[in-house]
Amino acid sequence: MTTIIDPQRRNFLRTSAGLGALTMAASALPAWAAKAGSVNSPEQLLGLSALELSAAIKAGKVSCVEVMQSYLDQIEKYNPTYNAIVSLRPREELLAEAKQADAELNKGLYRGWMHGFPHAVKDLAATRGIATTMGSPILKNWVPEHDAIFVERLRSAGAIIIGKTNTPEFGLGSQSYNTVFGVTRNAWDSKLCAGGSSGGAAVALAASMVPVADGSDMMGSLRNPAAYNNVIGFRPTQGRVPFGPTSEVWYQQLGYEGPMGRNVRDTAQLLSTMAGFDARVPMSLESDPAQFAGSLDINTRGMKVAWLGDFNGYLPMEDGVLSLCESAFGRFDDIGCSVEAVDMQYPMDELWQTWLTLRHFLIAGIASGLYAKEENRALMKPEALWEIEGGLALSGADVYAASKARTRWYLALNKLFETYDVVALPSAQVFPFDAETHWPKEVAGKSMDTYHRWMEVVIPGTLSGCPVANVPVGFDAKGRPMGIQLIGPAKQDLKVLQIAHAYEQASGLTAKKPTLV
């Protein structure tokens, strides 16, 4: 929504150096956003949270041109090492758009909390006029004529789309490499992988190349890279963020978009922009997304966390992952939450087979048209071919049986929520690994029989359709980041974010920043 600011008040705000002016200008934002004060250097600007940056822009403490220059300079300096941003638009075009955003503010026209924000969209989502390759050489020259629904909303809120963030081919896998742009490297150690498939987004965030980021998640793609880069990733309730426009709106219920941020408040604020009903997506949720823009403060005393860990030894874990994740228990104690280890005694092998069937089905449906052409098949990575061919071999009865099994899992998890407020799991089974390794072939001595078996820990959240947040738990002795998933009941996204925020305040981990090279 566009807000008109009185031009005289606008001019006062742009010329006043007092903190009072900043507070006045930030009145439409939560109280914690009005902290920026004077911004005296690019380093200080890049160190602001997204909400603080928003308040500073609105108050005239910093111009949109200065913001764009600072972020583009950061990208120019560090992106050659980390390869997070791809298809970056020309600098002069972006500065011209930032200048226009400043001109609008001077006229009293304020588009929204992202006014003048540089934003890079994950390279799976359609962006009008900007190449959307999906990491595939088949699509390297595709320039959509329309935006994804959430991109429309980001633009309406004032964001300037600067380019895309890197992703694996078709988003398949939790390692962000492809033959179009190469591999994205971890913000904390450039020798290591970034996770995926929102790896470019997570690294761009951690390296202060963007204020906030969008991602998408079918198999942990908002959670795994967030854990690997010490940022927040949030997979909303199914339908919270409309997925589209697309040619199929009924069966696409496994993967969809969500927000990422350097802290939980920024992440929730971005969700308030991305979420909300859209008639083009009939299964999208109608509840007011403004709920996510309010305070996240909540009394967590007496809340209960169910710790599923490695499902009683079912999931192999690299040494140190479980112990590091369990170190978070003390922080939950600090905020008054009790953590209890729970053995669900659920047939997890059945859940894995359910996952394979539904994922095969969906990917084959989406990509079989490309697969039909022999010249395209020659350009697809083996993992993509395996997924599509697995889907083409399925029967309708196979898919229906898998959907029934998914229902059984949802009901079992829902039963757990009668006792516990959230369910917790590690966000990955291994720490970030060598960036040149496509995927781990073995975890804790157990052979991985598929390219994504090492990420099995995320499918309980995906198949539930429930909201899931990744929050950091710290670093191992080698400095490698890790996180845990917090899964909440269906449609209780706000509660999950509130608990994540309380945990974040107790841990202080998101305040840690990487040393970039």
SVG drawing of the C-alpha trace seen along z (x, -y; Angstrom):
<svg xmlns="http://www.w3.org/2000/svg" viewBox="-10 -22 50 70">
<polyline fill="none" stroke="black" stroke-width="0.4" points="0.0,0.0 1.3,-3.5 1.3,-6.1 1.3,-9.8 3.5,-11.8 2.9,-15.5 5.7,-17.1 6.6,-19.8 6.9,-17.1 8.9,-15.0 11.3,-17.9 11.7,-18.5 12.5,-14.8 15.1,-14.8 16.9,-17.8 16.6,-17.2 19.5,-15.4 17.7,-14.8 16.7,-11.4 13.2,-12.7 12.7,-13.2 13.7,-9.5 11.2,-8.4 8.4,-10.5 9.1,-9.1 9.2,-5.5 5.9,-5.8 4.3,-3.4 6.9,-0.8 7.3,1.2 9.0,-0.6 12.2,1.5 12.7,0.3 13.4,-3.3 16.9,-2.7 19.0,-3.7 19.9,-7.3 22.4,-8.9 24.0,-6.7 27.6,-7.9 29.3,-5.2 28.5,-2.4 29.7,0.1 27.2,-1.3 24.4,-1.2 25.2,2.4 25.1,3.2 21.5,2.1 18.8,4.6 16.2,4.5 13.7,2.7 16.3,0.2 17.2,-0.5 13.6,-1.0 13.2,-3.5 16.3,-5.3 15.2,-5.6 11.8,-6.8 13.3,-9.4 15.7,-10.7 18.7,-9.6 20.0,-7.9 19.0,-8.1 17.9,-5.3 20.9,-6.0 23.3,-5.7 21.6,-2.4 21.9,-1.1 25.5,-2.2 26.5,-0.6 24.9,2.8 26.2,2.8 29.7,2.0 29.4,4.9 28.3,7.2 31.2,6.0 33.7,6.6 32.6,10.1 30.4,11.8 33.4,12.9 34.4,15.1 31.0,16.3 28.9,16.3 25.6,15.6 24.1,13.1 23.6,13.9 22.1,12.1 22.9,8.8 21.4,5.8 23.6,3.0 24.7,0.6 23.5,-2.5 20.0,-1.1 19.7,-0.3 21.1,-3.7 18.5,-5.4 15.7,-3.4 17.1,-4.3 17.2,-8.0 13.6,-7.7 12.7,-6.2 14.3,-9.2 12.4,-11.6 9.2,-9.8 10.0,-10.3 10.7,-14.0 7.2,-14.3 5.7,-12.5 5.1,-9.2 6.1,-6.2 5.5,-2.8 6.1,-0.7 8.6,0.6 10.9,1.9 11.0,-1.5 14.4,-1.7 15.5,1.7 17.9,3.6 16.5,7.2 17.6,10.3 15.0,13.0 15.8,16.7 16.5,17.9 13.6,20.3 10.9,17.5 9.8,15.6 11.0,12.0 9.6,9.7 12.4,8.6 15.2,10.4 16.6,13.8 15.2,16.7 17.4,19.7 16.5,22.1 20.2,23.0 19.6,24.9 21.4,24.4 18.1,25.2 16.5,22.0 19.6,19.8 18.1,17.3 14.5,17.3 13.3,13.8 9.8,14.0 7.1,11.4 5.6,11.5 6.5,11.7 5.8,14.4 3.0,13.3 5.3,12.6 7.7,10.6 4.7,8.4 4.2,7.8 7.8,7.0 7.8,4.4 4.6,2.9 6.3,2.6 9.1,0.5 11.8,3.1 14.1,2.6 14.9,6.0 18.6,6.0 19.0,9.6 18.7,13.2 20.3,15.5 22.0,18.7 20.3,22.1 21.1,25.7 19.6,26.9 15.8,26.8 16.3,26.3 17.2,30.0 19.5,30.7 20.9,28.9 24.1,27.8 23.9,24.7 25.9,25.5 24.9,25.5 26.6,25.4 25.2,21.9 26.8,19.9 28.9,22.3 28.9,23.0 27.9,20.7 30.3,20.7 29.6,20.5 29.7,17.0 31.6,18.4 34.2,20.4 34.5,20.0 35.9,23.5 32.6,25.0 29.2,25.3 26.3,22.9 23.6,25.4 20.5,25.1 18.5,24.8 18.3,21.2 22.0,21.1 22.6,17.9 19.9,16.2 21.4,17.3 24.9,16.3 23.8,12.9 22.1,12.3 25.0,13.4 27.5,11.4 25.3,8.2 24.7,8.2 20.9,7.7 18.8,6.6 16.4,9.5 16.0,12.5 13.3,14.7 13.7,18.5 11.6,21.5 11.5,24.9 10.5,28.3 13.2,30.3 14.6,27.9 15.7,25.3 14.8,22.4 16.1,24.3 19.4,26.0 21.1,23.0 20.0,20.8 21.5,23.2 24.7,23.4 25.1,19.6 23.8,18.6 20.7,16.8 16.9,17.3 14.9,19.3 11.1,19.7 9.0,22.3 5.4,21.0 2.2,23.0 1.2,24.5 -0.8,21.8 0.5,18.9 2.5,17.5 0.6,18.1 2.7,20.1 2.2,18.8 1.0,17.7 1.4,21.2 -0.4,23.6 -1.2,26.0 -2.7,24.8 -4.1,27.9 -1.3,30.5 1.6,28.2 1.6,28.6 5.2,29.7 7.3,26.7 6.6,23.0 8.3,19.7 9.1,18.1 11.2,15.4 14.8,15.3 16.5,12.7 19.5,11.9 17.1,11.9 13.6,13.2 11.9,9.7 13.1,9.0 12.0,12.4 8.5,11.9 8.3,8.5 9.1,9.9 6.5,12.6 3.9,9.9 4.6,8.7 4.8,12.1 1.8,13.7 -1.9,13.2 -4.7,14.6 -4.5,14.4 -7.5,15.5 -5.2,17.1 -4.2,19.6 -7.4,20.9 -5.7,22.8 -3.9,19.7 -4.8,18.6 -7.0,15.6 -5.8,14.5 -4.4,11.0 -0.6,11.0 -0.3,7.8 -0.1,10.0 3.5,10.7 4.5,7.1 3.7,6.6 5.6,7.3 7.0,10.8 7.3,10.5 5.6,13.4 5.7,15.0 7.2,18.4 7.2,19.5 5.7,23.0 5.9,23.8 7.1,27.3 9.4,28.4 9.5,31.9 13.0,33.0 12.9,35.6 16.7,35.6 17.7,38.4 14.4,40.4 15.9,42.8 18.9,43.6 17.1,43.9 18.8,40.9 22.6,41.0 24.2,37.8 27.8,36.5 29.6,36.5 28.9,33.3 25.6,32.3 23.4,33.7 25.5,32.4 25.6,28.9 21.9,28.9 21.2,30.1 23.3,27.2 20.3,25.1 18.3,26.7 19.9,24.3 18.7,21.3 15.2,22.7 15.5,23.1 16.5,19.4 13.2,18.4 11.1,20.7 10.6,23.5 11.1,27.2 12.6,29.6 11.7,33.2 13.1,36.0 10.3,37.8 10.3,41.1 7.3,41.1 7.8,44.7 6.7,43.8 7.7,45.9 10.2,43.4 11.1,45.7 7.5,45.4 7.8,41.6 10.9,41.7 9.1,43.8 6.2,41.5 8.6,38.6 10.2,40.3 6.8,41.0 5.4,37.5 8.6,35.7 9.0,37.9 5.4,37.2 5.7,33.5 9.0,33.0 8.0,35.3 4.8,33.2 6.7,30.0 9.7,31.0 8.5,33.8 7.8,31.4 11.5,30.4 12.5,34.0 10.5,35.0 13.1,33.4 16.3,35.4 18.4,32.3 17.2,31.2 17.8,34.5 21.5,34.2 21.7,30.9 20.0,32.2 22.0,33.3 21.7,37.0 19.7,36.3 17.0,34.4 16.7,37.3 16.4,39.7 13.6,37.7 11.6,37.3 12.0,40.9 10.9,42.1 7.8,40.0 7.0,41.2 7.0,44.8 4.4,44.1 0.7,45.1 -2.2,43.0 -2.6,45.6 1.0,45.0 0.5,41.3 -2.8,41.7 -1.3,44.2 1.5,41.8 -0.9,39.0 -2.7,41.2 0.6,42.0 1.4,38.3 -2.0,37.8 -1.1,40.4 2.1,38.5 0.3,35.2 -2.2,36.7 0.6,38.3 2.4,34.9 -0.8,33.1 -1.3,35.5 2.1,34.4 1.0,30.8 -1.7,31.6 1.1,31.8 3.9,29.7 4.0,26.1 6.7,26.9 8.7,29.9 12.5,29.5 14.9,31.3 18.4,30.6 18.3,28.6 20.8,30.9 22.5,34.3 25.9,33.0 27.9,29.8 28.7,27.7 31.1,29.7 33.5,29.1 32.0,26.8 33.4,29.0 31.5,32.1 28.0,32.4 26.5,34.3 27.7,36.6 27.9,40.2 28.1,41.4 27.0,40.0 28.3,41.5 29.3,44.7 26.0,45.2 25.9,45.0 23.5,42.5 21.4,44.3 20.1,41.0 21.5,37.6 19.2,36.1 19.1,38.9 21.5,36.9 18.7,34.3 16.1,36.7 15.8,34.8 13.8,32.1 11.0,34.2 8.9,34.4 8.4,30.7 7.7,30.6 5.2,33.4 3.3,31.9 2.6,28.7 3.2,27.0 5.2,23.8 8.9,24.5 11.7,22.0 15.4,22.6 17.2,20.9 21.0,21.0 22.5,23.1 26.2,22.1 29.4,23.4 31.5,26.6 35.2,26.6 36.0,25.9 33.7,22.9 31.0,24.6 27.4,23.3 24.4,25.4 20.7,24.8 17.6,26.5 14.1,26.6 11.2,25.5 7.9,27.0 4.6,25.6 0.9,26.6 -0.7,25.8 -1.5,22.1 0.3,21.1 3.1,19.3 3.1,16.3 3.5,18.5 6.5,20.3 8.1,16.9 7.4,15.6 9.1,18.7 12.0,18.4 12.4,14.7 12.5,15.5 15.1,18.1 17.1,15.8 17.1,13.1 18.5,15.7 21.1,17.0 22.5,13.9 23.8,16.0 22.4,13.9 24.5,11.0 27.6,12.9 28.9,11.9 31.3,13.7 34.7,12.4 34.5,12.0 37.4,12.6"/>
</svg>
